[in-house]
């Protein structure tokens, strides 16, 4: 089963964004994004999920199923 970290990392790479690029476009602190991709942050707030979904072109519910 894919983890939240793997899902976000794969979606980011498929979209062609660096970690910094995604953090800028989604208005998310780069440290928090690094924590998500490294598996240290396992549960996301609704607003964070929405920001990531908007930039990564997926639904917030798609992200939630990996939490």
DSSP file (Angstrom, degrees, kcal/mol; ACC not computed):
  #  RESIDUE AA STRUCTURE BP1 BP2  ACC     N-H-->O    O-->H-N    N-H-->O    O-->H-N    TCO  KAPPA ALPHA  PHI   PSI    X-CA   Y-CA   Z-CA
    1    1 A X              0   0    0      0, 0.0     2,-0.2     0, 0.0    65,-0.0   0.000 360.0 360.0 360.0 138.5    0.0    0.0    0.0
    2    2 A X        -     0   0    0      1,-0.1     2,-0.1     4,-0.1     3,-0.0  -0.523 360.0-137.1 -75.2 137.8    1.2    3.5   -0.9
    3    3 A X     >  -     0   0    0     -2,-0.2     4,-2.5     1,-0.1     5,-0.2  -0.443  24.5-108.0 -87.7 167.6    1.9    5.8    2.0
    4    4 A X  H  > S+     0   0    0     62,-0.7     4,-2.6     1,-0.2     5,-0.3   0.913 121.4  53.9 -58.3 -43.4    0.9    9.5    2.2
    5    5 A X  H  > S+     0   0    0      1,-0.2     4,-2.4     2,-0.2    -1,-0.2   0.927 111.0  44.3 -58.8 -47.5    4.6   10.4    1.8
    6    6 A X  H  > S+     0   0    0      2,-0.2     4,-2.9     1,-0.2     5,-0.2   0.902 112.7  52.4 -65.0 -41.6    5.0    8.3   -1.4
    7    7 A X  H  X S+     0   0    0     -4,-2.5     4,-2.6     2,-0.2     5,-0.2   0.948 113.2  42.2 -60.7 -50.3    1.7    9.6   -2.8
    8    8 A X  H  X S+     0   0    0     -4,-2.6     4,-2.5     2,-0.2    -1,-0.2   0.920 115.7  50.2 -64.5 -43.6    2.7   13.2   -2.4
    9    9 A X  H  X S+     0   0    0     -4,-2.4     4,-2.4    -5,-0.3    -2,-0.2   0.935 113.2  45.6 -59.8 -47.6    6.2   12.7   -3.6
   10   10 A X  H  X S+     0   0    0     -4,-2.9     4,-2.7     2,-0.2    -2,-0.2   0.914 113.4  48.8 -64.7 -43.6    5.0   10.8   -6.7
   11   11 A X  H  X S+     0   0    0     -4,-2.6     4,-1.7    -5,-0.2    -1,-0.2   0.902 111.7  50.7 -62.6 -40.0    2.3   13.4   -7.5
   12   12 A X  H  X>S+     0   0    0     -4,-2.5     5,-2.3    -5,-0.2     4,-0.6   0.932 112.5  45.3 -63.1 -46.1    4.9   16.2   -7.1
   13   13 A X  H ><5S+     0   0    0     -4,-2.4     3,-0.9     1,-0.2    -2,-0.2   0.899 110.9  52.9 -66.3 -39.9    7.4   14.5   -9.4
   14   14 A X  H 3<5S+     0   0    0     -4,-2.7    -1,-0.2     1,-0.3    -2,-0.2   0.841 109.0  50.9 -63.2 -31.8    4.7   13.7  -12.0
   15   15 A X  H 3<5S-     0   0    0     -4,-1.7    -1,-0.3    -5,-0.2    -2,-0.2   0.597 115.8-119.2 -80.5 -10.9    3.8   17.4  -12.0
   16   16 A X  T <<5 +     0   0    0     -3,-0.9     2,-0.4    -4,-0.6    -3,-0.2   0.733  63.9 141.2  82.9  22.6    7.4   18.4  -12.5
   17   17 A X      < -     0   0    0     -5,-2.3    -1,-0.3     4,-0.0     2,-0.1  -0.771  45.4-138.6-101.2 142.6    7.8   20.4   -9.2
   18   18 A X     >  -     0   0    0     -2,-0.4     4,-2.5     1,-0.1     5,-0.2  -0.418  38.5-101.2 -78.5 170.0   10.8   20.5   -6.9
   19   19 A X  H  > S+     0   0    0      1,-0.2     4,-2.2     2,-0.2     5,-0.2   0.929 127.7  46.8 -58.6 -44.6   10.0   20.4   -3.2
   20   20 A X  H  > S+     0   0    0      1,-0.2     4,-2.3     2,-0.2    -1,-0.2   0.906 110.1  53.4 -63.7 -42.0   10.6   24.2   -3.2
   21   21 A X  H  > S+     0   0    0      1,-0.2     4,-2.4     2,-0.2    -2,-0.2   0.903 110.8  45.6 -61.4 -42.7    8.4   24.7   -6.2
   22   22 A X  H  X S+     0   0    0     -4,-2.5     4,-2.5     2,-0.2    -1,-0.2   0.906 111.2  52.6 -67.6 -40.6    5.5   22.8   -4.7
   23   23 A X  H  X>S+     0   0    0     -4,-2.2     5,-2.2    -5,-0.2     4,-0.6   0.897 112.5  45.9 -63.2 -38.2    5.9   24.7   -1.4
   24   24 A X  H  <5S+     0   0    0     -4,-2.3     3,-0.5     3,-0.2    -2,-0.2   0.937 114.9  45.4 -67.2 -47.8    5.8   28.0   -3.2
   25   25 A X  H  <5S+     0   0    0     -4,-2.4    -2,-0.2     1,-0.2    -1,-0.2   0.842 120.5  39.3 -67.3 -33.7    2.8   27.2   -5.4
   26   26 A X  H  <5S-     0   0    0     -4,-2.5    -1,-0.2    -5,-0.2    -2,-0.2   0.474 105.6-124.7 -95.0  -2.2    0.8   25.7   -2.6
   27   27 A X  T  <5 +     0   0    0     -4,-0.6     2,-0.4    -3,-0.5    -3,-0.2   0.936  62.6 141.7  56.1  49.0    1.8   28.3    0.0
   28   28 A X      < -     0   0    0     -5,-2.2    -1,-0.2    -6,-0.2    -2,-0.1  -0.968  61.0-102.9-121.5 135.9    3.1   25.5    2.4
   29   29 A X     >  -     0   0    0     -2,-0.4     4,-2.2     1,-0.1     5,-0.2  -0.322  27.2-132.4 -56.2 133.6    6.2   25.8    4.5
   30   30 A X  H  > S+     0   0    0      1,-0.2     4,-2.4     2,-0.2    -1,-0.1   0.832 105.6  55.5 -62.5 -32.8    9.0   23.8    2.9
   31   31 A X  H  > S+     0   0    0      2,-0.2     4,-2.3     1,-0.2    -1,-0.2   0.919 108.4  47.9 -65.4 -42.8    9.9   22.2    6.2
   32   32 A X  H  > S+     0   0    0      2,-0.2     4,-2.1     1,-0.2    -2,-0.2   0.916 111.7  49.8 -63.1 -43.0    6.3   20.9    6.6
   33   33 A X  H  X S+     0   0    0     -4,-2.2     4,-2.5     1,-0.2    -2,-0.2   0.897 110.2  50.9 -63.1 -40.2    6.3   19.6    3.1
   34   34 A X  H  X S+     0   0    0     -4,-2.4     4,-1.7     1,-0.2     6,-0.2   0.889 108.8  51.9 -62.2 -39.5    9.6   17.9    3.7
   35   35 A X  H  X>S+     0   0    0     -4,-2.3     5,-1.8     2,-0.2     6,-1.8   0.875 109.8  49.4 -64.7 -37.4    8.1   16.3    6.9
   36   36 A X  H ><5S+     0   0    0     -4,-2.1     3,-1.0     4,-0.2    -2,-0.2   0.948 113.2  45.6 -65.5 -48.4    5.1   15.1    4.8
   37   37 A X  H 3<5S+     0   0    0     -4,-2.5    -2,-0.2     1,-0.2    -1,-0.2   0.738 112.3  51.3 -70.6 -22.2    7.3   13.5    2.1
   38   38 A X  H 3<5S-     0   0    0     -4,-1.7    -1,-0.2    -5,-0.2    -2,-0.2   0.512 116.0-112.8 -91.7  -4.0    9.6   11.9    4.7
   39   39 A X  T <<5S+     0   0    0     -3,-1.0    -3,-0.2    -4,-0.5    -2,-0.1   0.538  88.0 113.6  88.5   6.1    6.7   10.3    6.6
   40   40 A X  S   <S+     0   0    0     -5,-1.8     2,-0.6    -6,-0.2    -4,-0.2   0.748  73.8  54.5 -80.9 -23.6    7.1   12.4    9.7
   41   41 A X        +     0   0    0     -6,-1.8    -2,-0.2     1,-0.1    -1,-0.2  -0.944  62.4 165.3-112.3 113.2    3.7   14.2    9.2
   42   42 A X        +     0   0    0     -2,-0.6     2,-0.4     1,-0.2    -1,-0.1   0.674  58.8  49.9-105.5 -20.4    1.0   11.6    8.7
   43   43 A X        -     0   0    0    -39,-0.0     2,-0.3     0, 0.0    -1,-0.2  -0.984  68.1-157.0-127.0 130.5   -2.3   13.5    9.1
   44   44 A X        -     0   0    0     -2,-0.4     2,-0.1    -3,-0.1    23,-0.0  -0.772  19.4-115.8-108.4 147.9   -3.1   16.8    7.2
   45   45 A X     >  -     0   0    0     -2,-0.3     4,-2.5     1,-0.1     5,-0.2  -0.349  34.2-108.7 -70.6 162.0   -5.4   19.6    8.1
   46   46 A X  H  > S+     0   0    0      1,-0.2     4,-2.3     2,-0.2     5,-0.2   0.915 119.8  49.4 -58.7 -44.7   -8.3   20.1    5.7
   47   47 A X  H  > S+     0   0    0      2,-0.2     4,-2.2     1,-0.2    -1,-0.2   0.889 111.2  48.8 -66.4 -38.1   -6.8   23.4    4.4
   48   48 A X  H  > S+     0   0    0      2,-0.2     4,-2.4     1,-0.2     5,-0.2   0.914 111.0  50.5 -66.2 -42.4   -3.4   21.8    3.8
   49   49 A X  H  X S+     0   0    0     -4,-2.5     4,-2.4     1,-0.2    -2,-0.2   0.896 110.8  49.8 -60.8 -41.1   -5.0   18.9    2.0
   50   50 A X  H  X S+     0   0    0     -4,-2.3     4,-2.3     2,-0.2    -2,-0.2   0.903 109.6  50.7 -66.6 -41.5   -7.0   21.4   -0.2
   51   51 A X  H  X S+     0   0    0     -4,-2.2     4,-1.8     2,-0.2     5,-0.2   0.934 113.7  44.6 -61.5 -46.4   -3.8   23.4   -1.0
   52   52 A X  H  X S+     0   0    0     -4,-2.4     4,-3.0     1,-0.2    -2,-0.2   0.920 112.5  51.5 -64.9 -43.1   -1.9   20.3   -2.1
   53   53 A X  H  X>S+     0   0    0     -4,-2.4     5,-1.9    -5,-0.2     4,-0.8   0.898 107.6  53.2 -61.5 -41.2   -4.8   18.9   -4.1
   54   54 A X  H  <5S+     0   0    0     -4,-2.3     3,-0.3     1,-0.2    -1,-0.2   0.931 116.8  36.9 -60.1 -46.6   -5.2   22.2   -6.0
   55   55 A X  H  <5S+     0   0    0     -4,-1.8    -2,-0.2     1,-0.2    -1,-0.2   0.867 119.5  47.0 -76.9 -36.7   -1.6   22.3   -7.1
   56   56 A X  H  <5S-     0   0    0     -4,-3.0    -1,-0.2    -5,-0.2    -2,-0.2   0.439 107.7-124.0 -87.3   1.6   -1.2   18.5   -7.6
   57   57 A X  T  <5S+     0   0    0     -4,-0.8     2,-0.3    -3,-0.3    -3,-0.2   0.937  72.1 107.1  56.8  53.9   -4.5   18.3   -9.6
   58   58 A X  S   <S-     0   0    0     -5,-1.9     2,-0.3    -6,-0.1    -1,-0.2  -0.865  73.3 -89.5-142.9 178.0   -6.2   15.7   -7.5
   59   59 A X    >>  -     0   0    0     -2,-0.3     4,-1.5     1,-0.1     3,-0.6  -0.663  26.0-124.2 -94.1 150.7   -9.0   15.7   -5.0
   60   60 A X  H 3> S+     0   0    0     -2,-0.3     4,-2.5     1,-0.2     5,-0.1   0.861 114.1  57.2 -56.7 -35.1   -8.6   16.3   -1.3
   61   61 A X  H 3> S+     0   0    0      1,-0.2     4,-1.5     2,-0.2    -1,-0.2   0.828 100.6  56.8 -68.1 -29.7  -10.4   13.0   -0.7
   62   62 A X  H <4 S+     0   0    0     -3,-0.6     4,-0.3     2,-0.2    -1,-0.2   0.904 110.6  44.1 -65.6 -40.8   -7.7   11.2   -2.8
   63   63 A X  H >< S+     0   0    0     -4,-1.5     3,-1.8     1,-0.2     4,-0.3   0.914 108.9  58.2 -67.1 -42.9   -5.0   12.5   -0.5
   64   64 A X  H >< S+     0   0    0     -4,-2.5     3,-1.8     1,-0.3    -1,-0.2   0.825  93.2  65.6 -59.6 -33.5   -7.1   11.7    2.6
   65   65 A X  T 3< S+     0   0    0     -4,-1.5    -1,-0.3     1,-0.3    -2,-0.2   0.679  99.7  53.6 -67.8 -13.1   -7.3    8.0    1.8
   66   66 A X  T <         0   0    0     -3,-1.8   -62,-0.7    -4,-0.3    -1,-0.3   0.477 360.0 360.0 -95.0  -3.6   -3.5    7.8    2.3
   67   67 A X    <         0   0    0     -3,-1.8    -1,-0.2    -4,-0.3    -2,-0.1   0.468 360.0 360.0 -79.6 360.0   -3.6    9.3    5.8
